[in-house]
Amino acid sequence: MTRKNDHIKIENTSTGGYRMFCDYCGRDHLIVPPIPMDMFLAIGRQFTKGHRNCRPQPKELK
Ligand SMILES: [Zn+2]
């Protein structure tokens, strides 16, 4: 079963930060720690909300 928000991901950056990104539209948001946990979660929630309804983009539009 595929979950609705599986295209919204987070990874480590080479500089030790975090990068939230959307597999569909390719937009991302960088987080440079340390930040308050509440803020981290709030940013994650907001990013997820903004990309929940994204659809896969044709490659040539990127
Ligand atoms: Zn997106």
N, CA, C, O and the ligand as a Tripos MOL2 file, in Angstrom:
@<TRIPOS>MOLECULE
protein
  249   247    63     0     0
PROTEIN
NO_CHARGES

@<TRIPOS>ATOM
      1 N           0.8360   -1.1950    0.0000 N.3       1 MET1
      2 CA          0.0000    0.0000    0.0000 C.3       1 MET1
      3 C           0.8730    1.2480    0.0000 C.2       1 MET1
      4 O           1.7570    1.3950    0.8440 O.2       1 MET1
      5 N           0.6260    2.1260   -0.9300 N.am      2 THR2
      6 CA          1.4010    3.3560   -1.0380 C.3       2 THR2
      7 C           0.7510    4.4530   -0.2150 C.2       2 THR2
      8 O          -0.4460    4.7200   -0.3280 O.2       2 THR2
      9 N           1.5640    5.0770    0.6100 N.am      3 ARG3
     10 CA          1.0250    6.1730    1.4030 C.3       3 ARG3
     11 C           1.0170    7.4580    0.6040 C.2       3 ARG3
     12 O           1.8340    7.6620   -0.2940 O.2       3 ARG3
     13 N           0.0810    8.3130    0.9470 N.am      4 LYS4
     14 CA         -0.1960    9.5300    0.1950 C.3       4 LYS4
     15 C           1.0000   10.4810    0.1010 C.2       4 LYS4
     16 O           1.1890   11.1460   -0.9170 O.2       4 LYS4
     17 N           1.7970   10.5430    1.1530 N.am      5 ASN5
     18 CA          2.8600   11.5450    1.1930 C.3       5 ASN5
     19 C           4.2410   10.9470    0.9680 C.2       5 ASN5
     20 O           5.2420   11.5390    1.3710 O.2       5 ASN5
     21 N           4.3110    9.7920    0.3340 N.am      6 ASP6
     22 CA          5.5900    9.1170    0.1430 C.3       6 ASP6
     23 C           6.5500    9.8870   -0.7560 C.2       6 ASP6
     24 O           7.7470    9.6000   -0.7660 O.2       6 ASP6
     25 N           6.0470   10.8540   -1.5050 N.am      7 HIS7
     26 CA          6.9270   11.6020   -2.4070 C.3       7 HIS7
     27 C           7.6030   12.7670   -1.6840 C.2       7 HIS7
     28 O           8.4520   13.4460   -2.2620 O.2       7 HIS7
     29 N           7.2310   13.0010   -0.4300 N.am      8 ILE8
     30 CA          7.8410   14.0740    0.3570 C.3       8 ILE8
     31 C           8.8630   13.4480    1.2980 C.2       8 ILE8
     32 O           8.5170   12.6610    2.1800 O.2       8 ILE8
     33 N          10.1190   13.8090    1.0970 N.am      9 LYS9
     34 CA         11.2030   13.0960    1.7660 C.3       9 LYS9
     35 C          12.1680   14.0400    2.4610 C.2       9 LYS9
     36 O          12.1470   15.2540    2.2580 O.2       9 LYS9
     37 N          13.0190   13.4360    3.2910 N.am     10 ILE10
     38 CA         14.0660   14.2180    3.9550 C.3      10 ILE10
     39 C          15.3730   13.4440    3.8620 C.2      10 ILE10
     40 O          15.4010   12.2170    3.9530 O.2      10 ILE10
     41 N          16.4470   14.1920    3.6790 N.am     11 GLU11
     42 CA         17.7650   13.5500    3.6150 C.3      11 GLU11
     43 C          18.7850   14.4550    4.2960 C.2      11 GLU11
     44 O          18.5220   15.6310    4.5470 O.2      11 GLU11
     45 N          19.9390   13.8940    4.5880 N.am     12 ASN12
     46 CA         21.0390   14.6880    5.1360 C.3      12 ASN12
     47 C          21.7690   15.3830    4.0010 C.2      12 ASN12
     48 O          21.9270   14.8250    2.9160 O.2      12 ASN12
     49 N          22.2110   16.6000    4.2590 N.am     13 THR13
     50 CA         23.0500   17.2870    3.2890 C.3      13 THR13
     51 C          24.5140   17.0190    3.6210 C.2      13 THR13
     52 O          24.8390   16.5280    4.7010 O.2      13 THR13
     53 N          25.3830   17.3460    2.6810 N.am     14 SER14
     54 CA         26.8120   17.1090    2.8880 C.3      14 SER14
     55 C          27.3750   18.0060    3.9830 C.2      14 SER14
     56 O          28.4560   17.7360    4.5090 O.2      14 SER14
     57 N          26.6610   19.0600    4.3280 N.am     15 THR15
     58 CA         27.1360   19.9760    5.3600 C.3      15 THR15
     59 C          26.5300   19.6660    6.7240 C.2      15 THR15
     60 O          26.6980   20.4410    7.6650 O.2      15 THR15
     61 N          25.8250   18.5420    6.8390 N.am     16 GLY16
     62 CA         25.2930   18.1220    8.1290 C.3      16 GLY16
     63 C          23.9170   18.6630    8.4490 C.2      16 GLY16
     64 O          23.4270   18.5100    9.5670 O.2      16 GLY16
     65 N          23.2960   19.2940    7.4730 N.am     17 GLY17
     66 CA         21.9390   19.7890    7.6680 C.3      17 GLY17
     67 C          20.9230   18.7780    7.1720 C.2      17 GLY17
     68 O          21.2300   17.6100    6.9360 O.2      17 GLY17
     69 N          19.7200   19.2630    7.0270 N.am     18 TYR18
     70 CA         18.6510   18.4270    6.4970 C.3      18 TYR18
     71 C          18.0650   19.0870    5.2700 C.2      18 TYR18
     72 O          18.0380   20.3120    5.1520 O.2      18 TYR18
     73 N          17.6050   18.2640    4.3740 N.am     19 ARG19
     74 CA         16.9630   18.7840    3.1780 C.3      19 ARG19
     75 C          15.6410   18.0630    2.9920 C.2      19 ARG19
     76 O          15.6080   16.8550    2.7600 O.2      19 ARG19
     77 N          14.5590   18.8080    3.0950 N.am     20 MET20
     78 CA         13.2450   18.2570    2.7740 C.3      20 MET20
     79 C          13.0310   18.4860    1.2890 C.2      20 MET20
     80 O          13.3280   19.5650    0.7770 O.2      20 MET20
     81 N          12.5290   17.5010    0.6110 N.am     21 PHE21
     82 CA         12.2900   17.7070   -0.8130 C.3      21 PHE21
     83 C          11.0980   16.9080   -1.3050 C.2      21 PHE21
     84 O          10.6810   15.9120   -0.7140 O.2      21 PHE21
     85 N          10.5720   17.3980   -2.4190 N.am     22 CYS22
     86 CA          9.4110   16.7790   -3.0370 C.3      22 CYS22
     87 C           9.8610   16.0850   -4.3200 C.2      22 CYS22
     88 O          10.3850   16.7270   -5.2310 O.2      22 CYS22
     89 N           9.6560   14.7850   -4.3850 N.am     23 ASP23
     90 CA         10.0630   14.0040   -5.5440 C.3      23 ASP23
     91 C           9.2980   14.4010   -6.8080 C.2      23 ASP23
     92 O           9.7500   14.1380   -7.9230 O.2      23 ASP23
     93 N           8.1680   15.0200   -6.6310 N.am     24 TYR24
     94 CA          7.3010   15.3110   -7.7760 C.3      24 TYR24
     95 C           7.6520   16.6270   -8.4410 C.2      24 TYR24
     96 O           7.9030   16.6640   -9.6450 O.2      24 TYR24
     97 N           7.6720   17.7060   -7.6740 N.am     25 CYS25
     98 CA          7.9460   19.0010   -8.3060 C.3      25 CYS25
     99 C           9.4100   19.4090   -8.1660 C.2      25 CYS25
    100 O           9.8500   20.3660   -8.8020 O.2      25 CYS25
    101 N          10.1780   18.6760   -7.3240 N.am     26 GLY26
    102 CA         11.6060   18.9530   -7.2070 C.3      26 GLY26
    103 C          11.9590   20.1050   -6.2880 C.2      26 GLY26
    104 O          13.1370   20.4360   -6.1520 O.2      26 GLY26
    105 N          10.9850   20.7210   -5.6600 N.am     27 ARG27
    106 CA         11.2850   21.8300   -4.7630 C.3      27 ARG27
    107 C          11.8210   21.2790   -3.4430 C.2      27 ARG27
    108 O          11.4840   20.1680   -3.0350 O.2      27 ARG27
    109 N          12.6520   22.0690   -2.7920 N.am     28 ASP28
    110 CA         13.2020   21.5940   -1.5280 C.3      28 ASP28
    111 C          13.2920   22.7180   -0.5070 C.2      28 ASP28
    112 O          13.0940   23.8930   -0.8190 O.2      28 ASP28
    113 N          13.5910   22.3240    0.7030 N.am     29 HIS29
    114 CA         13.7280   23.2840    1.7930 C.3      29 HIS29
    115 C          14.8640   22.8070    2.6740 C.2      29 HIS29
    116 O          14.8420   21.6890    3.1890 O.2      29 HIS29
    117 N          15.8630   23.6710    2.8430 N.am     30 LEU30
    118 CA         17.0240   23.2960    3.6410 C.3      30 LEU30
    119 C          16.8400   23.7090    5.0990 C.2      30 LEU30
    120 O          16.3410   24.7930    5.3990 O.2      30 LEU30
    121 N          17.2500   22.8270    5.9810 N.am     31 ILE31
    122 CA         17.2060   23.1150    7.4150 C.3      31 ILE31
    123 C          18.6180   22.9680    7.9630 C.2      31 ILE31
    124 O          19.2640   21.9330    7.7990 O.2      31 ILE31
    125 N          19.0760   24.0160    8.6080 N.am     32 VAL32
    126 CA         20.4210   23.9880    9.1820 C.3      32 VAL32
    127 C          20.3060   23.8970   10.7060 C.2      32 VAL32
    128 O          19.9140   24.8620   11.3620 O.2      32 VAL32
    129 N          20.6500   22.7360   11.2630 N.am     33 PRO33
    130 CA         20.5680   22.5760   12.7070 C.3      33 PRO33
    131 C          21.6850   23.3440   13.4030 C.2      33 PRO33
    132 O          22.6670   23.6900   12.7460 O.2      33 PRO33
    133 N          21.5860   23.6240   14.6850 N.am     34 PRO34
    134 CA         20.4460   23.2160   15.5170 C.3      34 PRO34
    135 C          19.2870   24.2130   15.4430 C.2      34 PRO34
    136 O          19.4880   25.4270   15.4360 O.2      34 PRO34
    137 N          18.0970   23.6770   15.3900 N.am     35 ILE35
    138 CA         16.8960   24.5080   15.5030 C.3      35 ILE35
    139 C          15.9810   23.8240   16.5210 C.2      35 ILE35
    140 O          16.1020   22.6210   16.7540 O.2      35 ILE35
    141 N          15.0760   24.5800   17.1190 N.am     36 PRO36
    142 CA         14.1530   23.9500   18.0740 C.3      36 PRO36
    143 C          13.3410   22.8470   17.4120 C.2      36 PRO36
    144 O          12.9020   22.9880   16.2710 O.2      36 PRO36
    145 N          13.1450   21.7520   18.1290 N.am     37 MET37
    146 CA         12.3990   20.6160   17.5990 C.3      37 MET37
    147 C          11.0130   21.0340   17.1130 C.2      37 MET37
    148 O          10.5380   20.5700   16.0760 O.2      37 MET37
    149 N          10.3710   21.9190   17.8790 N.am     38 ASP38
    150 CA          9.0430   22.3740   17.4780 C.3      38 ASP38
    151 C           9.0730   23.0260   16.1030 C.2      38 ASP38
    152 O           8.1690   22.8410   15.2890 O.2      38 ASP38
    153 N          10.1350   23.7950   15.8630 N.am     39 MET39
    154 CA         10.2500   24.4790   14.5850 C.3      39 MET39
    155 C          10.4960   23.4760   13.4680 C.2      39 MET39
    156 O           9.9250   23.5870   12.3830 O.2      39 MET39
    157 N          11.3530   22.4930   13.7420 N.am     40 PHE40
    158 CA         11.6280   21.4320   12.7750 C.3      40 PHE40
    159 C          10.3270   20.7340   12.3610 C.2      40 PHE40
    160 O          10.0630   20.5090   11.1800 O.2      40 PHE40
    161 N           9.5300   20.4020   13.3750 N.am     41 LEU41
    162 CA          8.2690   19.7100   13.0880 C.3      41 LEU41
    163 C           7.2930   20.6040   12.3450 C.2      41 LEU41
    164 O           6.5770   20.1550   11.4500 O.2      41 LEU41
    165 N           7.2720   21.8770   12.7290 N.am     42 ALA42
    166 CA          6.3480   22.8120   12.0850 C.3      42 ALA42
    167 C           6.7160   23.0000   10.6110 C.2      42 ALA42
    168 O           5.8470   23.0420    9.7400 O.2      42 ALA42
    169 N           8.0180   23.1110   10.3500 N.am     43 ILE43
    170 CA          8.4680   23.2680    8.9640 C.3      43 ILE43
    171 C           8.1090   22.0100    8.1690 C.2      43 ILE43
    172 O           7.6620   22.0930    7.0250 O.2      43 ILE43
    173 N           8.3100   20.8570    8.7870 N.am     44 GLY44
    174 CA          7.9740   19.6000    8.1270 C.3      44 GLY44
    175 C           6.4920   19.4950    7.8020 C.2      44 GLY44
    176 O           6.0960   19.0630    6.7200 O.2      44 GLY44
    177 N           5.6950   19.9020    8.7670 N.am     45 ARG45
    178 CA          4.2460   19.8600    8.5430 C.3      45 ARG45
    179 C           3.8410   20.7960    7.4210 C.2      45 ARG45
    180 O           3.0230   20.4500    6.5680 O.2      45 ARG45
    181 N           4.4310   22.0030    7.4330 N.am     46 GLN46
    182 CA          4.0790   22.9990    6.4340 C.3      46 GLN46
    183 C           4.5190   22.5380    5.0370 C.2      46 GLN46
    184 O           3.7860   22.6900    4.0610 O.2      46 GLN46
    185 N           5.7200   21.9770    4.9640 N.am     47 PHE47
    186 CA          6.2250   21.5110    3.6770 C.3      47 PHE47
    187 C           5.3490   20.3780    3.1440 C.2      47 PHE47
    188 O           5.0070   20.3320    1.9630 O.2      47 PHE47
    189 N           4.9950   19.4620    4.0560 N.am     48 THR48
    190 CA          4.1440   18.3340    3.6670 C.3      48 THR48
    191 C           2.7990   18.8260    3.1420 C.2      48 THR48
    192 O           2.2870   18.3390    2.1340 O.2      48 THR48
    193 N           2.2400   19.8070    3.8560 N.am     49 LYS49
    194 CA          0.9420   20.3530    3.4650 C.3      49 LYS49
    195 C           1.0170   20.9670    2.0690 C.2      49 LYS49
    196 O           0.1060   20.8140    1.2560 O.2      49 LYS49
    197 N           2.1290   21.6690    1.8090 N.am     50 GLY50
    198 CA          2.2790   22.3620    0.5380 C.3      50 GLY50
    199 C           2.4950   21.4390   -0.6480 C.2      50 GLY50
    200 O           2.2810   21.8370   -1.7920 O.2      50 GLY50
    201 N           2.9240   20.1910   -0.3810 N.am     51 HIS51
    202 CA          3.2570   19.2900   -1.4830 C.3      51 HIS51
    203 C           2.4080   18.0220   -1.5110 C.2      51 HIS51
    204 O           2.6060   17.1410   -2.3470 O.2      51 HIS51
    205 N           1.4680   17.9510   -0.5870 N.am     52 ARG52
    206 CA          0.6150   16.7620   -0.4930 C.3      52 ARG52
    207 C          -0.0950   16.4650   -1.8060 C.2      52 ARG52
    208 O          -0.2660   15.3090   -2.1950 O.2      52 ARG52
    209 N          -0.5040   17.5400   -2.4810 N.am     53 ASN53
    210 CA         -1.2970   17.3580   -3.6940 C.3      53 ASN53
    211 C          -0.4750   17.4660   -4.9700 C.2      53 ASN53
    212 O          -1.0320   17.5620   -6.0640 O.2      53 ASN53
    213 N           0.8470   17.4520   -4.8350 N.am     54 CYS54
    214 CA          1.6890   17.4830   -6.0180 C.3      54 CYS54
    215 C           1.4910   16.2100   -6.8370 C.2      54 CYS54
    216 O           1.1620   15.1480   -6.3080 O.2      54 CYS54
    217 N           1.6990   16.3500   -8.1160 N.am     55 ARG55
    218 CA          1.6340   15.2050   -9.0180 C.3      55 ARG55
    219 C           2.9700   15.1070   -9.7360 C.2      55 ARG55
    220 O           3.6620   16.1120   -9.8980 O.2      55 ARG55
    221 N           3.3400   13.9070  -10.1680 N.am     56 PRO56
    222 CA          4.6120   13.7740  -10.8870 C.3      56 PRO56
    223 C           4.6440   14.7010  -12.0950 C.2      56 PRO56
    224 O           3.6850   14.7840  -12.8620 O.2      56 PRO56
    225 N           5.7770   15.4020  -12.2480 N.am     57 GLN57
    226 CA          5.9340   16.3360  -13.3570 C.3      57 GLN57
    227 C           6.6660   15.6490  -14.5060 C.2      57 GLN57
    228 O           7.5800   14.8570  -14.2760 O.2      57 GLN57
    229 N           6.2680   15.9480  -15.7340 N.am     58 PRO58
    230 CA          7.0530   15.4560  -16.8760 C.3      58 PRO58
    231 C           8.4670   16.0320  -16.7960 C.2      58 PRO58
    232 O           8.6350   17.2020  -16.4550 O.2      58 PRO58
    233 N           9.4730   15.2340  -17.1040 N.am     59 LYS59
    234 CA         10.8710   15.6450  -16.9380 C.3      59 LYS59
    235 C          11.1870   16.9550  -17.6660 C.2      59 LYS59
    236 O          11.9480   17.7740  -17.1510 O.2      59 LYS59
    237 N          10.6240   17.1590  -18.8350 N.am     60 GLU60
    238 CA         10.9990   18.3230  -19.6370 C.3      60 GLU60
    239 C          10.5190   19.6430  -19.0300 C.2      60 GLU60
    240 O          10.9490   20.7070  -19.4760 O.2      60 GLU60
    241 N           9.6520   19.6010  -18.0390 N.am     61 LEU61
    242 CA          9.1810   20.8230  -17.4150 C.3      61 LEU61
    243 C          10.0810   21.2770  -16.2780 C.2      61 LEU61
    244 O           9.9180   22.3830  -15.7620 O.2      61 LEU61
    245 N          11.0220   20.4400  -15.8860 N.am     62 LYS62
    246 CA         11.8580   20.7850  -14.7270 C.3      62 LYS62
    247 C          12.8400   21.8870  -15.0690 C.2      62 LYS62
    248 O          13.6220   22.3050  -14.2150 O.2      62 LYS62
    249 ZN          5.9230   19.2280   -4.6810 Zn       63 ZN63
@<TRIPOS>BOND
     1     1     2 1
     2     2     3 1
     3     3     4 2
     4     3     5 am
     5     5     6 1
     6     6     7 1
     7     7     8 2
     8     7     9 am
     9     9    10 1
    10    10    11 1
    11    11    12 2
    12    11    13 am
    13    13    14 1
    14    14    15 1
    15    15    16 2
    16    15    17 am
    17    17    18 1
    18    18    19 1
    19    19    20 2
    20    19    21 am
    21    21    22 1
    22    22    23 1
    23    23    24 2
    24    23    25 am
    25    25    26 1
    26    26    27 1
    27    27    28 2
    28    27    29 am
    29    29    30 1
    30    30    31 1
    31    31    32 2
    32    31    33 am
    33    33    34 1
    34    34    35 1
    35    35    36 2
    36    35    37 am
    37    37    38 1
    38    38    39 1
    39    39    40 2
    40    39    41 am
    41    41    42 1
    42    42    43 1
    43    43    44 2
    44    43    45 am
    45    45    46 1
    46    46    47 1
    47    47    48 2
    48    47    49 am
    49    49    50 1
    50    50    51 1
    51    51    52 2
    52    51    53 am
    53    53    54 1
    54    54    55 1
    55    55    56 2
    56    55    57 am
    57    57    58 1
    58    58    59 1
    59    59    60 2
    60    59    61 am
    61    61    62 1
    62    62    63 1
    63    63    64 2
    64    63    65 am
    65    65    66 1
    66    66    67 1
    67    67    68 2
    68    67    69 am
    69    69    70 1
    70    70    71 1
    71    71    72 2
    72    71    73 am
    73    73    74 1
    74    74    75 1
    75    75    76 2
    76    75    77 am
    77    77    78 1
    78    78    79 1
    79    79    80 2
    80    79    81 am
    81    81    82 1
    82    82    83 1
    83    83    84 2
    84    83    85 am
    85    85    86 1
    86    86    87 1
    87    87    88 2
    88    87    89 am
    89    89    90 1
    90    90    91 1
    91    91    92 2
    92    91    93 am
    93    93    94 1
    94    94    95 1
    95    95    96 2
    96    95    97 am
    97    97    98 1
    98    98    99 1
    99    99   100 2
   100    99   101 am
   101   101   102 1
   102   102   103 1
   103   103   104 2
   104   103   105 am
   105   105   106 1
   106   106   107 1
   107   107   108 2
   108   107   109 am
   109   109   110 1
   110   110   111 1
   111   111   112 2
   112   111   113 am
   113   113   114 1
   114   114   115 1
   115   115   116 2
   116   115   117 am
   117   117   118 1
   118   118   119 1
   119   119   120 2
   120   119   121 am
   121   121   122 1
   122   122   123 1
   123   123   124 2
   124   123   125 am
   125   125   126 1
   126   126   127 1
   127   127   128 2
   128   127   129 am
   129   129   130 1
   130   130   131 1
   131   131   132 2
   132   131   133 am
   133   133   134 1
   134   134   135 1
   135   135   136 2
   136   135   137 am
   137   137   138 1
   138   138   139 1
   139   139   140 2
   140   139   141 am
   141   141   142 1
   142   142   143 1
   143   143   144 2
   144   143   145 am
   145   145   146 1
   146   146   147 1
   147   147   148 2
   148   147   149 am
   149   149   150 1
   150   150   151 1
   151   151   152 2
   152   151   153 am
   153   153   154 1
   154   154   155 1
   155   155   156 2
   156   155   157 am
   157   157   158 1
   158   158   159 1
   159   159   160 2
   160   159   161 am
   161   161   162 1
   162   162   163 1
   163   163   164 2
   164   163   165 am
   165   165   166 1
   166   166   167 1
   167   167   168 2
   168   167   169 am
   169   169   170 1
   170   170   171 1
   171   171   172 2
   172   171   173 am
   173   173   174 1
   174   174   175 1
   175   175   176 2
   176   175   177 am
   177   177   178 1
   178   178   179 1
   179   179   180 2
   180   179   181 am
   181   181   182 1
   182   182   183 1
   183   183   184 2
   184   183   185 am
   185   185   186 1
   186   186   187 1
   187   187   188 2
   188   187   189 am
   189   189   190 1
   190   190   191 1
   191   191   192 2
   192   191   193 am
   193   193   194 1
   194   194   195 1
   195   195   196 2
   196   195   197 am
   197   197   198 1
   198   198   199 1
   199   199   200 2
   200   199   201 am
   201   201   202 1
   202   202   203 1
   203   203   204 2
   204   203   205 am
   205   205   206 1
   206   206   207 1
   207   207   208 2
   208   207   209 am
   209   209   210 1
   210   210   211 1
   211   211   212 2
   212   211   213 am
   213   213   214 1
   214   214   215 1
   215   215   216 2
   216   215   217 am
   217   217   218 1
   218   218   219 1
   219   219   220 2
   220   219   221 am
   221   221   222 1
   222   222   223 1
   223   223   224 2
   224   223   225 am
   225   225   226 1
   226   226   227 1
   227   227   228 2
   228   227   229 am
   229   229   230 1
   230   230   231 1
   231   231   232 2
   232   231   233 am
   233   233   234 1
   234   234   235 1
   235   235   236 2
   236   235   237 am
   237   237   238 1
   238   238   239 1
   239   239   240 2
   240   239   241 am
   241   241   242 1
   242   242   243 1
   243   243   244 2
   244   243   245 am
   245   245   246 1
   246   246   247 1
   247   247   248 2
@<TRIPOS>SUBSTRUCTURE
     1 MET1         2 RESIDUE 1 A MET
     2 THR2         6 RESIDUE 1 A THR
     3 ARG3        10 RESIDUE 1 A ARG
     4 LYS4        14 RESIDUE 1 A LYS
     5 ASN5        18 RESIDUE 1 A ASN
     6 ASP6        22 RESIDUE 1 A ASP
     7 HIS7        26 RESIDUE 1 A HIS
     8 ILE8        30 RESIDUE 1 A ILE
     9 LYS9        34 RESIDUE 1 A LYS
    10 ILE10       38 RESIDUE 1 A ILE
    11 GLU11       42 RESIDUE 1 A GLU
    12 ASN12       46 RESIDUE 1 A ASN
    13 THR13       50 RESIDUE 1 A THR
    14 SER14       54 RESIDUE 1 A SER
    15 THR15       58 RESIDUE 1 A THR
    16 GLY16       62 RESIDUE 1 A GLY
    17 GLY17       66 RESIDUE 1 A GLY
    18 TYR18       70 RESIDUE 1 A TYR
    19 ARG19       74 RESIDUE 1 A ARG
    20 MET20       78 RESIDUE 1 A MET
    21 PHE21       82 RESIDUE 1 A PHE
    22 CYS22       86 RESIDUE 1 A CYS
    23 ASP23       90 RESIDUE 1 A ASP
    24 TYR24       94 RESIDUE 1 A TYR
    25 CYS25       98 RESIDUE 1 A CYS
    26 GLY26      102 RESIDUE 1 A GLY
    27 ARG27      106 RESIDUE 1 A ARG
    28 ASP28      110 RESIDUE 1 A ASP
    29 HIS29      114 RESIDUE 1 A HIS
    30 LEU30      118 RESIDUE 1 A LEU
    31 ILE31      122 RESIDUE 1 A ILE
    32 VAL32      126 RESIDUE 1 A VAL
    33 PRO33      130 RESIDUE 1 A PRO
    34 PRO34      134 RESIDUE 1 A PRO
    35 ILE35      138 RESIDUE 1 A ILE
    36 PRO36      142 RESIDUE 1 A PRO
    37 MET37      146 RESIDUE 1 A MET
    38 ASP38      150 RESIDUE 1 A ASP
    39 MET39      154 RESIDUE 1 A MET
    40 PHE40      158 RESIDUE 1 A PHE
    41 LEU41      162 RESIDUE 1 A LEU
    42 ALA42      166 RESIDUE 1 A ALA
    43 ILE43      170 RESIDUE 1 A ILE
    44 GLY44      174 RESIDUE 1 A GLY
    45 ARG45      178 RESIDUE 1 A ARG
    46 GLN46      182 RESIDUE 1 A GLN
    47 PHE47      186 RESIDUE 1 A PHE
    48 THR48      190 RESIDUE 1 A THR
    49 LYS49      194 RESIDUE 1 A LYS
    50 GLY50      198 RESIDUE 1 A GLY
    51 HIS51      202 RESIDUE 1 A HIS
    52 ARG52      206 RESIDUE 1 A ARG
    53 ASN53      210 RESIDUE 1 A ASN
    54 CYS54      214 RESIDUE 1 A CYS
    55 ARG55      218 RESIDUE 1 A ARG
    56 PRO56      222 RESIDUE 1 A PRO
    57 GLN57      226 RESIDUE 1 A GLN
    58 PRO58      230 RESIDUE 1 A PRO
    59 LYS59      234 RESIDUE 1 A LYS
    60 GLU60      238 RESIDUE 1 A GLU
    61 LEU61      242 RESIDUE 1 A LEU
    62 LYS62      246 RESIDUE 1 A LYS
    63 ZN63       249 GROUP 0 **** ****
